[in-house]
Amino acid sequence: MTNNHNHRKHRPGLLWPFILIAIGIAFLFQNLGLLGGSVWNSLIRLWPLLLILLGLNDLIRTRSIVGPTISIGVGAIFMANNLGILSWTSWMAILRLWPVIIITIGLEIFLGRKNIWLSAVGVGVALSLLAAGLWLSGGILGEEGIVPTNARIVSEEIEQSLGDAETANIRIDSSVGELSVESHSRNDNLIQGTISTVEQEVIREHYELDGDEASYFLGSDWASGMPFQIPGFEKNHLSWDISLTEEIPLNLNISLGVGESDLDLSDLQVSEVNLDLGVGQTTVVLPNGEYQASVEGGVGQTTVTLPDKGQIKLNVEGGVGEIVIRIPKDMAAQIHVDRGIVGLNIPSGYIQSGDTYTSPNYDQAKDHVELYLEQGIGSIAVREK
């Protein structure tokens, strides 16, 4: 009895053998000329496989249903995002499928953990329900936007004059869809742009001028209880296309709940940048200057491109997903990494001390960046451009 118990308790895991096999196959394919580019870059891009392997490992070792379903399901969704099968905006539909977790708990109670094949069937049933939910919602089609049922797309123009402001605090709270922010220098507007939305979303603006400092807020309210769906073949989508003035320094606070963000801030003057991004894919290009910036994303892919000149302190934090930092080759950098189950890729030549990586010219460089990178599950890649 005791021997059987110990045998079950110390059942070997398959996670690391799977990882070693995958790495070996990748190097073999590269040596045979079947895989181009860097092996490590390719492996980092396939980081969702780690979640799938964790789920399979949990299934084999514990015969649980709930944990493996969540790990394999989330990993498969991220892989579909990376392959373009699912768009990042489809996470709105995914979040609505939370009752599958309740069903999975019921399956585990009903089937127990006595037989690995029954547990595997339970995981298969739960994943099938998840896939069916995505299919019925239209999310598997990878559509560009999320639109309320029977809603009509409308456009609203945004425009606020610069006036006598010499500095400005700007807050933009976008909820769902695509967010695009860039700069303009040809007129006297602090902010301008077009919002494509639906009648059920009410756009709100607020502007104040205190001396020579302006404060501007742009956000929205949604009708309560409004059902969402992702249309099968709807070409229209929800989007916020915004441009900000290059004429004065800005303190920027930008947030997006679910969707894709393309933030080209390269020509702006900024005193501080804070980006809060929930679920989706984010691309950020930062400007020259001396300032602090933070990018927080819960789930998804975040790519930040740094400028050629400046003294910048940047904090990038993610929960599950991929963080990519693009640094100019001549920009000195010190990188502090706090990671969980995360692949890490740092350019060659950096000096490592614990979890800190420093470029050789950091202490003498006039232009430099201090990076703080934190990720729970996924990958972190710092690349020179």
C-alpha positions in Angstrom: 0.0 0.0 0.0 2.7 2.5 1.0 4.8 1.6 -2.1 1.9 2.3 -4.4 1.1 5.6 -2.7 4.7 6.7 -3.0 4.7 5.7 -6.7 1.7 7.8 -7.4 3.0 10.7 -5.4 6.4 10.8 -7.2 5.1 10.2 -10.7 7.7 11.8 -12.9 6.7 15.0 -14.8 7.0 15.3 -18.5 7.4 19.0 -18.8 11.2 19.2 -19.0 11.6 16.2 -21.3 9.1 17.8 -23.7 11.0 21.1 -23.6 14.3 19.4 -24.2 12.8 17.5 -27.1 11.4 20.7 -28.7 14.7 22.5 -28.3 16.6 19.6 -29.8 14.2 19.4 -32.8 14.5 23.1 -33.4 18.4 22.9 -33.5 18.2 19.8 -35.7 15.9 21.6 -38.2 18.2 24.6 -38.3 21.3 22.4 -38.9 19.4 20.8 -41.8 18.5 24.2 -43.2 14.8 23.7 -42.6 14.5 26.5 -40.1 15.7 30.1 -40.9 16.7 32.8 -38.5 17.5 32.4 -34.8 16.4 29.3 -33.1 15.9 31.1 -29.8 13.8 33.8 -31.4 11.6 31.1 -33.0 11.3 29.3 -29.7 10.4 32.5 -27.8 7.7 33.3 -30.4 6.2 29.8 -29.6 6.1 30.5 -25.8 2.3 29.5 -25.6 3.5 25.9 -26.0 4.9 26.2 -22.5 1.3 26.7 -21.1 0.1 23.7 -23.1 2.9 21.5 -21.8 2.2 22.7 -18.3 -1.4 21.6 -18.7 -0.4 18.2 -20.1 2.1 17.7 -17.3 -0.5 18.6 -14.7 -3.0 16.2 -16.3 -0.5 13.3 -16.3 0.8 13.9 -12.8 -2.4 14.8 -10.9 -5.2 13.6 -13.2 -7.0 16.9 -12.6 -9.4 18.4 -15.1 -9.7 22.1 -14.1 -6.0 23.1 -14.1 -5.1 21.4 -17.3 -8.2 22.8 -19.1 -7.2 26.3 -18.1 -3.5 25.9 -19.0 -4.1 24.2 -22.3 -7.0 26.4 -23.3 -5.2 29.7 -22.6 -2.0 28.4 -24.3 -4.0 27.3 -27.4 -5.7 30.7 -27.5 -2.4 32.6 -27.3 -1.0 30.3 -30.0 -4.0 31.1 -32.2 -3.4 34.8 -31.6 0.2 34.5 -32.6 -0.7 32.6 -35.8 -3.4 35.0 -36.8 -6.3 32.6 -36.3 -7.8 34.7 -33.5 -7.5 38.5 -33.3 -6.6 40.0 -30.0 -10.0 41.7 -29.9 -11.6 38.2 -29.7 -10.7 38.2 -26.0 -14.0 39.9 -25.3 -15.8 36.7 -26.5 -13.3 34.6 -24.6 -14.0 36.4 -21.4 -17.7 35.7 -21.8 -17.0 32.0 -21.9 -16.2 31.8 -18.1 -19.1 29.4 -17.4 -16.9 26.7 -19.0 -14.8 26.8 -15.8 -17.9 25.9 -13.8 -18.7 23.1 -16.1 -15.1 21.9 -15.8 -15.3 21.9 -12.0 -18.5 19.8 -12.3 -16.7 17.3 -14.6 -13.9 16.9 -12.1 -16.3 16.2 -9.2 -18.3 13.8 -11.4 -15.3 11.9 -12.9 -12.9 12.3 -10.0 -9.1 11.7 -10.4 -9.0 8.0 -10.4 -8.4 7.3 -14.1 -6.2 9.4 -16.4 -8.2 8.5 -19.4 -11.4 9.7 -17.8 -9.6 12.9 -16.8 -8.4 13.3 -20.4 -11.9 12.9 -21.7 -13.1 15.6 -19.2 -10.4 18.0 -20.4 -11.3 17.2 -24.0 -15.0 17.9 -23.4 -14.2 21.2 -21.7 -11.9 22.3 -24.5 -14.5 21.3 -27.0 -17.0 23.5 -25.3 -14.5 26.4 -25.3 -13.9 25.9 -29.0 -17.6 25.7 -29.8 -18.2 28.9 -27.8 -15.6 30.7 -29.8 -17.0 29.4 -33.1 -20.6 30.3 -32.3 -19.5 33.8 -31.2 -17.5 34.3 -34.4 -14.3 34.9 -32.5 -12.5 32.1 -34.3 -12.8 34.1 -37.5 -10.3 36.6 -36.2 -12.5 39.7 -36.9 -11.1 43.2 -36.3 -13.7 44.5 -34.0 -16.3 43.7 -31.3 -19.7 45.1 -32.0 -22.9 44.9 -29.8 -25.8 42.9 -31.1 -27.9 44.8 -33.7 -25.8 47.9 -33.2 -25.2 50.6 -35.8 -21.7 52.0 -36.3 -21.4 55.8 -36.0 -18.5 58.2 -36.2 -17.7 61.1 -33.9 -15.1 63.8 -34.5 -12.9 64.9 -31.5 -11.3 68.3 -31.5 -10.0 70.5 -28.6 -8.0 73.7 -29.3 -4.6 74.3 -27.7 -5.4 77.8 -26.6 -2.9 79.4 -24.2 -1.8 76.1 -22.7 2.0 75.5 -22.4 1.8 72.1 -20.8 -1.0 69.5 -20.7 -2.2 66.5 -18.8 -4.0 64.1 -21.1 -6.0 61.0 -20.1 -7.5 58.7 -22.7 -9.7 55.8 -21.6 -10.7 53.6 -24.5 -12.7 50.4 -23.7 -12.9 48.0 -26.6 -11.6 47.9 -30.1 -8.5 49.5 -31.8 -6.7 52.5 -30.4 -4.3 54.5 -32.6 -2.4 57.5 -31.2 0.0 59.7 -33.2 1.2 63.3 -33.4 0.3 66.4 -35.4 2.0 69.8 -35.9 0.0 71.6 -38.5 -2.7 73.3 -36.4 -3.6 74.7 -33.0 -5.4 71.7 -31.6 -4.4 70.0 -28.5 -6.1 66.8 -29.6 -8.1 65.7 -32.7 -9.3 62.6 -34.2 -12.2 60.3 -35.1 -13.9 57.7 -33.0 -15.9 54.9 -34.8 -18.2 53.4 -32.3 -21.9 52.5 -31.7 -24.9 54.4 -30.5 -24.8 52.6 -27.2 -21.3 54.1 -26.4 -21.5 57.6 -25.1 -18.2 59.6 -25.6 -17.3 61.9 -22.8 -14.8 64.9 -22.9 -13.6 67.2 -20.2 -11.2 70.2 -20.6 -9.8 72.6 -18.0 -7.2 75.3 -18.2 -5.5 76.4 -15.0 -3.0 79.2 -15.9 -0.9 77.8 -18.7 -1.6 74.1 -17.8 -4.4 72.2 -19.5 -6.1 69.0 -18.4 -8.1 67.0 -20.9 -10.0 63.7 -20.4 -11.5 61.5 -23.2 -13.5 58.4 -22.3 -16.8 56.7 -22.7 -19.8 55.0 -21.0 -21.6 52.0 -22.3 -25.3 51.2 -22.0 -25.7 48.7 -19.1 -26.7 45.2 -19.8 -25.8 45.4 -23.5 -25.0 42.0 -25.1 -21.8 41.7 -27.2 -21.1 39.5 -30.2 -18.3 39.3 -32.7 -19.9 39.5 -36.2 -19.1 36.8 -38.7 -18.4 39.0 -41.7 -18.7 42.6 -40.4 -16.1 44.9 -42.0 -16.8 47.8 -39.7 -15.1 47.8 -36.3 -14.7 49.9 -33.2 -11.7 52.3 -33.4 -10.3 55.4 -31.8 -7.9 57.3 -34.2 -6.3 60.1 -32.2 -3.5 62.6 -32.8 -1.9 64.9 -30.2 0.0 68.1 -30.5 3.8 68.2 -30.8 3.9 71.8 -29.7 4.0 71.5 -25.9 5.1 68.9 -23.2 2.5 66.3 -22.4 1.8 64.1 -19.4 0.1 61.1 -21.0 -2.1 58.5 -19.3 -3.7 56.1 -21.8 -5.7 52.9 -21.2 -7.4 50.3 -23.3 -9.5 47.4 -22.0 -9.6 44.9 -24.8 -8.2 45.3 -28.3 -5.1 46.4 -30.3 -3.1 49.5 -29.7 -0.7 51.3 -32.0 0.9 54.2 -30.2 3.4 56.2 -32.2 4.6 58.8 -29.7 8.0 59.4 -31.4 7.5 63.1 -32.3 5.8 64.2 -29.1 7.3 66.1 -26.2 6.5 64.1 -23.0 7.2 64.7 -19.3 5.7 61.3 -18.3 4.0 58.4 -20.0 1.7 55.8 -18.4 0.0 53.1 -20.4 -2.5 50.7 -18.9 -3.5 48.0 -21.4 -5.7 45.1 -20.4 -6.0 42.3 -23.1 -4.5 42.6 -26.6 -1.6 43.5 -28.8 0.2 46.8 -28.1 2.9 48.5 -30.2 4.5 51.6 -28.6 7.2 53.9 -30.1 8.7 56.3 -27.4 10.1 59.7 -28.1 13.5 61.3 -27.3 13.8 63.1 -24.0 14.3 62.7 -20.3 11.2 61.2 -18.6 9.7 58.1 -16.9 7.4 55.7 -18.7 5.4 52.7 -17.7 3.6 50.1 -19.8 1.3 47.7 -17.9 -0.5 44.9 -19.8 -2.4 42.0 -18.3 -2.6 39.6 -21.2 -1.1 39.8 -24.7 1.8 41.0 -26.7 3.6 44.2 -26.0 6.3 45.7 -28.2 8.1 48.9 -27.1 10.6 50.7 -29.4 13.0 53.1 -27.7 14.4 56.3 -29.2 18.0 57.0 -30.2 18.6 59.7 -27.6 17.4 60.5 -24.1 17.6 59.5 -20.5 14.6 57.2 -19.9 13.4 55.1 -17.1 11.0 52.5 -18.4 8.9 49.9 -16.5 7.1 47.2 -18.5 4.9 44.8 -16.7 2.8 42.0 -18.1 0.9 39.1 -16.6 0.7 36.5 -19.4 2.1 37.0 -22.9 5.2 38.4 -24.7 7.2 41.5 -24.1 9.5 42.7 -26.8 11.9 45.7 -26.3 13.7 47.2 -29.3 16.7 49.2 -28.3 18.9 51.2 -30.7 22.4 49.6 -31.0 24.2 52.7 -29.7 21.8 53.3 -26.8 23.2 52.2 -23.4 20.9 50.2 -21.3 20.6 48.6 -17.9 17.9 45.9 -17.7 16.4 44.6 -14.5 14.3 41.4 -15.0 11.7 39.9 -12.6 10.2 36.8 -14.2 8.2 33.8 -13.4 7.8 31.0 -16.1 9.4 33.2 -18.8 11.8 32.7 -21.6 14.5 35.5 -21.7 16.5 36.8 -24.7 19.1 39.5 -24.0 21.6 40.8 -26.7 25.1 39.4 -26.6 27.7 41.5 -24.9 25.6 42.6 -21.9 27.2 42.0 -18.5 25.0 39.9 -16.1 24.8 40.4 -12.4 22.0 38.3 -10.9 18.8 39.5 -12.7 20.5 42.7 -14.0 22.0 43.0 -17.4 24.1 46.0 -18.3 25.5 47.1 -21.7 29.3 47.7 -21.6 29.0 51.5 -22.3 26.3 52.2 -19.7 28.4 54.1 -17.1 29.9 56.5 -19.5 27.0 57.0 -21.9 25.1 60.3 -22.0 22.0 58.7 -23.6 20.8 55.7 -21.7 17.7 53.8 -20.6 17.0 51.9 -17.4 14.6 49.1 -18.0 12.5 47.2 -15.4 10.8 44.2 -17.0 8.4 42.0 -15.2 6.4 39.1 -16.6 4.6 36.1 -15.1 4.2 33.6 -17.9 5.4 33.9 -21.5 8.6 35.5 -22.9 10.8 38.6 -22.7 13.0 39.6 -25.6 15.3 42.6 -25.8 16.5 43.2 -29.3 18.9 45.7 -30.9 17.6 47.6 -33.9 
